Amino acid sequence: MTFTPSHMNDSTYNGWANYETWNAALWLGNDEGLYSIAKEFTFYSDLIPTLKEVCGIRTPDGVRWEDSTINSDEMDEMLAELS
């Protein structure tokens, strides 16, 4: 019998849907300027144009703000918790 720790079956990235979602959320939650902007929004899709205007099309780590793999439901939940 082989034991597989439960975290080995976890397909998330640090509790987020994937690396791209985690990376975008990390920047919004930990950069004071981006945090101030993000807490004014309810939906991540509405925030993207402002992020692109302020930061360009990518996070400082190179993930596109509108990457198709970013889980918008998780991002919307995070935004709800900011305000």
Backbone bond lengths (Angstrom), bond angles and torsions (degrees), N, CA, C in turn:
res aa  C-N    CA-C-N  psi(-1)  N-CA   C-N-CA  omega(-1)  CA-C   N-CA-C  phi
1 M - - - 1.458 - - 1.522 108.59 -
2 T 1.328 116.30 133.69 1.454 121.80 -179.86 1.514 109.48 -105.48
3 F 1.316 115.63 132.01 1.466 120.82 177.25 1.511 108.70 -95.28
4 T 1.332 115.67 127.10 1.459 120.99 176.04 1.515 107.68 -118.44
5 P 1.341 117.67 116.18 1.463 119.53 178.58 1.525 110.63 -56.18
6 S 1.324 115.90 145.53 1.468 119.45 -176.10 1.519 112.18 -59.01
7 H 1.340 117.98 -33.00 1.465 118.32 -179.26 1.522 111.96 -69.51
8 M 1.319 117.68 -17.54 1.459 120.23 177.86 1.527 110.76 -72.76
9 N 1.337 117.35 -23.18 1.457 121.45 178.05 1.519 111.58 -90.94
10 D 1.300 117.38 -6.60 1.450 122.76 -177.77 1.523 108.98 -75.56
11 S 1.311 116.41 120.03 1.463 119.80 -177.89 1.522 111.49 -95.79
12 T 1.326 117.14 14.22 1.459 120.61 179.30 1.522 110.47 -91.16
13 Y 1.312 115.16 174.17 1.454 121.13 177.64 1.520 107.44 -122.21
14 N 1.318 116.59 107.79 1.463 122.50 -176.52 1.523 112.34 49.97
15 G 1.328 115.98 38.13 1.453 121.25 178.37 1.521 114.76 88.30
16 W 1.301 117.51 -5.41 1.465 122.27 178.76 1.528 109.21 -101.99
17 A 1.319 116.68 165.85 1.464 121.85 -176.01 1.521 112.31 -57.68
18 N 1.329 117.25 -35.83 1.460 121.67 -177.05 1.531 108.85 -167.92
19 Y 1.312 116.16 176.83 1.470 121.45 -178.58 1.528 111.35 -59.53
20 E 1.313 117.73 -43.14 1.462 120.57 -175.79 1.530 111.80 -63.60
21 T 1.326 116.29 -42.24 1.465 120.37 177.70 1.519 109.91 -65.40
22 W 1.308 116.34 -45.92 1.466 120.90 178.50 1.524 111.11 -58.59
23 N 1.331 117.15 -45.35 1.455 121.25 -176.55 1.526 111.43 -63.77
24 A 1.330 117.50 -46.88 1.464 120.59 179.09 1.525 110.57 -62.66
25 A 1.326 116.97 -43.89 1.460 120.93 179.66 1.526 111.30 -64.56
26 L 1.311 116.44 -38.14 1.455 120.93 179.52 1.523 110.81 -60.59
27 W 1.332 116.57 -46.19 1.461 119.65 179.53 1.521 111.79 -65.25
28 L 1.310 117.42 -40.46 1.462 120.03 -179.08 1.525 111.96 -69.47
29 G 1.297 116.80 -31.86 1.458 120.31 -178.09 1.507 114.89 -88.53
30 N 1.332 117.58 -15.97 1.463 119.29 -172.81 1.524 115.38 -121.45
31 D 1.301 117.98 -6.04 1.460 121.11 175.53 1.527 106.92 -102.70
32 E 1.332 117.00 120.47 1.461 120.62 -172.89 1.526 112.93 -56.30
33 G 1.319 117.34 -43.51 1.460 120.80 -179.70 1.519 112.07 -66.00
34 L 1.333 116.53 -45.86 1.466 120.25 179.39 1.523 111.28 -67.25
35 Y 1.320 116.54 -36.12 1.462 120.95 177.60 1.527 110.29 -61.13
36 S 1.336 115.92 -45.16 1.467 120.70 179.97 1.525 111.39 -60.68
37 I 1.310 115.92 -39.37 1.463 120.39 177.63 1.523 110.45 -70.18
38 A 1.325 116.98 -48.60 1.466 122.05 -173.57 1.522 112.58 -61.20
39 K 1.320 118.09 -35.99 1.461 119.16 -175.83 1.528 113.07 -69.74
40 E 1.324 116.48 -7.53 1.463 120.87 176.53 1.531 112.35 -87.29
41 F 1.326 117.25 -3.87 1.464 121.54 -175.65 1.518 111.41 -115.16
42 T 1.333 115.33 151.67 1.459 122.60 176.87 1.518 111.14 -101.12
43 F 1.326 115.79 -35.41 1.456 120.82 -176.03 1.526 110.54 -119.14
44 Y 1.318 115.01 133.50 1.460 120.65 -179.44 1.525 111.34 -59.25
45 S 1.315 117.32 -38.32 1.470 120.18 -179.33 1.528 111.39 -61.47
46 D 1.321 118.07 -31.09 1.463 121.72 177.20 1.529 111.72 -76.49
47 L 1.316 116.84 -26.34 1.463 122.71 -179.09 1.527 112.30 -77.30
48 I 1.316 117.74 -29.77 1.469 122.02 -173.37 1.534 113.52 -53.02
49 P 1.340 120.27 -48.18 1.473 118.63 -179.50 1.536 112.98 -57.99
50 T 1.313 116.77 -37.99 1.465 120.05 178.63 1.521 110.67 -68.32
51 L 1.328 117.00 -41.38 1.462 120.21 177.81 1.526 110.72 -60.91
52 K 1.329 116.29 -42.45 1.461 119.96 179.79 1.525 111.27 -65.09
53 E 1.325 116.66 -35.50 1.463 121.00 178.79 1.530 111.15 -69.51
54 V 1.318 116.46 -40.84 1.466 121.70 -176.08 1.529 112.10 -81.21
55 C 1.332 116.91 -41.08 1.467 121.15 -170.45 1.519 114.96 -115.24
56 G 1.304 117.69 -10.78 1.454 119.61 -169.70 1.512 109.25 94.03
57 I 1.311 116.32 -171.34 1.462 119.46 -172.93 1.530 114.35 -82.33
58 R 1.333 117.36 -6.87 1.467 120.43 -175.11 1.529 112.22 -130.59
59 T 1.331 114.34 155.25 1.461 119.69 170.21 1.532 107.11 -67.09
60 P 1.311 117.95 163.74 1.473 118.82 176.18 1.527 113.74 -57.91
61 D 1.339 117.70 -17.56 1.463 121.49 176.93 1.524 112.90 -92.90
62 G 1.319 117.20 0.82 1.452 120.44 174.53 1.518 117.23 95.80
63 V 1.322 118.44 6.87 1.463 121.05 177.29 1.533 108.05 -87.05
64 R 1.313 116.31 130.73 1.466 120.14 178.45 1.520 109.78 -67.02
65 W 1.334 117.15 132.91 1.463 121.17 179.10 1.524 111.30 -57.83
66 E 1.332 116.73 -31.58 1.461 119.20 179.88 1.530 112.37 -107.31
67 D 1.316 116.25 32.01 1.464 121.00 175.75 1.529 108.98 -57.04
68 S 1.311 116.57 133.84 1.465 120.56 -176.31 1.528 113.68 -66.35
69 T 1.324 117.43 -16.30 1.465 119.27 179.85 1.529 112.75 -88.91
70 I 1.330 118.31 -8.24 1.466 120.13 176.78 1.525 108.45 -66.85
71 N 1.314 115.58 128.46 1.459 121.74 -178.62 1.531 108.66 -80.87
72 S 1.324 115.78 103.28 1.466 120.33 -175.06 1.526 112.30 -66.71
73 D 1.324 118.09 -30.35 1.467 119.79 177.14 1.524 110.80 -63.90
74 E 1.322 116.86 -43.66 1.467 120.31 177.88 1.532 110.48 -65.19
75 M 1.323 116.45 -40.10 1.463 119.79 179.48 1.528 110.68 -65.80
76 D 1.340 117.61 -39.33 1.466 120.80 177.19 1.523 110.67 -62.99
77 E 1.337 117.07 -40.14 1.467 120.64 177.15 1.513 110.89 -62.96
78 M 1.339 116.88 -42.09 1.453 120.40 178.77 1.523 110.72 -62.53
79 L 1.334 117.45 -42.68 1.461 120.92 179.28 1.530 110.74 -62.60
80 A 1.313 117.82 -38.58 1.460 121.31 178.23 1.519 111.23 -61.94
81 E 1.315 116.76 -34.21 1.466 121.03 -179.82 1.532 112.20 -76.91
82 L 1.324 118.07 -19.96 1.466 120.44 -179.14 1.514 112.09 -74.05
83 S 1.334 116.89 -32.79 1.469 118.31 -174.23 1.495 113.56 -90.40
